[in-house]
Amino acid sequence: MKRSIFLGLGFLMVALGMIGAVVPLMPTTIFLIAAAACFARSSPRFEAWLLDHSHFGPILRDWRANGAISRTAKLMACIGMAAGFAVFWIGSQPSAFLAAVVAGLLLTSAAYVVSRPTADRR
């Protein structure tokens, strides 16, 4: 039963990651990291498929090895968070309090991303 739940969650995370790959401002990598973790508990075959993927595999392996994120991914994540905040600010015209809360959460997230080791892929 537990294996089936993790397998289902893994496929859900892959689906969300693939949507994020084509929808602006929706993350991809975090969903694929979660999918790999779910597959590690349910299906070695699908875990290997993700880790060996030509595009996403190196990112997932860097994260798994030492929590590393490439410079490009860090830059894109920070740009995405800034763009997301701009869309939020312009689209909803939030109160100062709500804008400060959202900005604080995004800045905390950006600080976490930037603080991770940098993956050296040349």
Backbone torsions as a table, in degrees:
resi	resn	phi	psi	omega
1	MET	NA	-48.2	-179.4
2	LYS	-62.1	-40.2	179.1
3	ARG	-61.5	-42.7	179.5
4	SER	-64.2	-39.1	178.9
5	ILE	-64.2	-46.5	178.9
6	PHE	-63.9	-37.1	178.1
7	LEU	-63.7	-46.9	177.9
8	GLY	-61.6	-43.6	177.7
9	LEU	-63.6	-37.7	177.8
10	GLY	-60.2	-45.7	179.3
11	PHE	-67.4	-36.8	176.2
12	LEU	-62.2	-43.2	179.6
13	MET	-65.7	-38.7	176.5
14	VAL	-63.1	-43.6	179.4
15	ALA	-60.9	-45.3	178.5
16	LEU	-64.0	-38.5	177.3
17	GLY	-63.9	-41.0	179.2
18	MET	-67.8	-37.2	175.4
19	ILE	-63.2	-43.5	179.1
20	GLY	-62.9	-25.9	179.6
21	ALA	-69.2	-23.6	-177.8
22	VAL	-114.8	-16.6	-179.1
23	VAL	-97.9	120.5	179.5
24	PRO	-59.3	144.4	176.5
25	LEU	73.8	-2.4	175.2
26	MET	-100.7	129.3	-176.6
27	PRO	-69.6	156.4	178.2
28	THR	-114.4	-53.7	-169.3
29	THR	-60.9	-41.3	-177.2
30	ILE	-61.8	-36.4	178.4
31	PHE	-69.2	-37.2	179.3
32	LEU	-72.5	-32.9	173.8
33	ILE	-63.0	-44.1	178.0
34	ALA	-64.1	-39.7	178.8
35	ALA	-62.3	-44.2	179.6
36	ALA	-62.1	-39.0	177.9
37	ALA	-65.5	-41.6	177.9
38	CYS	-65.2	-43.9	179.7
39	PHE	-67.1	-29.2	176.8
40	ALA	-62.6	-26.2	-179.6
41	ARG	-97.6	-4.2	-174.8
42	SER	-134.9	-35.6	-173.5
43	SER	-149.4	98.8	177.0
44	PRO	-57.4	-30.7	179.8
45	ARG	-64.9	-46.8	179.8
46	PHE	-73.2	-32.3	174.7
47	GLU	-61.5	-47.2	178.7
48	ALA	-62.0	-39.1	178.7
49	TRP	-59.0	-45.2	179.4
50	LEU	-66.5	-46.9	-176.6
51	LEU	-67.7	-25.2	179.2
52	ASP	-95.8	0.1	-179.6
53	HIS	-59.2	136.7	-174.6
54	SER	-64.0	-33.9	-177.4
55	HIS	-96.1	-48.5	-174.1
56	PHE	-90.2	-21.2	-176.6
57	GLY	-57.0	-49.2	-179.7
58	PRO	-59.7	-38.6	178.9
59	ILE	-63.5	-46.0	-179.2
60	LEU	-66.6	-39.7	179.3
61	ARG	-67.0	-39.8	176.7
62	ASP	-60.7	-43.6	-179.9
63	TRP	-64.9	-45.6	-177.3
64	ARG	-65.2	-38.4	-176.2
65	ALA	-67.9	-46.0	-177.6
66	ASN	-156.0	26.2	177.4
67	GLY	66.5	27.7	-175.3
68	ALA	-88.9	147.1	178.2
69	ILE	-130.2	135.6	-179.5
70	SER	-67.4	158.0	177.9
71	ARG	-58.4	-42.8	-179.8
72	THR	-61.4	-44.1	-179.9
73	ALA	-65.4	-38.9	177.1
74	LYS	-61.5	-46.3	-179.8
75	LEU	-61.8	-46.8	-179.6
76	MET	-63.8	-38.8	178.7
77	ALA	-63.1	-45.0	-179.6
78	CYS	-67.0	-40.7	176.5
79	ILE	-63.4	-42.3	178.8
80	GLY	-61.7	-40.9	178.4
81	MET	-66.7	-40.8	178.2
82	ALA	-64.6	-42.8	178.8
83	ALA	-65.6	-40.3	177.3
84	GLY	-61.1	-40.6	178.1
85	PHE	-66.1	-40.4	179.1
86	ALA	-61.8	-43.2	178.0
87	VAL	-62.8	-44.1	177.5
88	PHE	-59.3	-48.5	-176.7
89	TRP	-62.3	-48.5	-177.1
90	ILE	-72.9	-41.8	-175.1
91	GLY	-73.2	-34.1	-174.9
92	SER	-113.4	-10.0	-177.9
93	GLN	42.1	65.1	-174.3
94	PRO	-71.9	163.9	173.1
95	SER	-65.8	162.4	-179.7
96	ALA	-60.1	-38.5	-179.5
97	PHE	-63.6	-49.5	-179.4
98	LEU	-63.8	-41.2	178.0
99	ALA	-61.5	-39.6	179.4
100	ALA	-66.9	-39.7	178.8
101	VAL	-64.1	-48.3	-179.7
102	VAL	-63.8	-44.0	178.6
103	ALA	-61.1	-41.6	178.5
104	GLY	-62.1	-43.3	178.0
105	LEU	-63.7	-43.3	180.0
106	LEU	-67.8	-38.9	177.6
107	LEU	-66.0	-38.5	176.5
108	THR	-63.8	-43.0	177.9
109	SER	-63.3	-43.6	179.4
110	ALA	-64.2	-40.3	178.2
111	ALA	-62.3	-39.3	177.7
112	TYR	-63.5	-47.6	-179.2
113	VAL	-59.7	-47.3	-177.4
114	VAL	-67.2	-30.2	-177.5
115	SER	-77.5	-13.1	179.2
116	ARG	-69.1	153.3	175.4
117	PRO	-58.5	149.9	179.1
118	THR	-91.1	126.2	177.5
119	ALA	-71.2	133.0	-179.1
120	ASP	-102.9	89.3	178.1
121	ARG	-112.8	106.9	179.5
122	ARG	-114.2	NA	NA
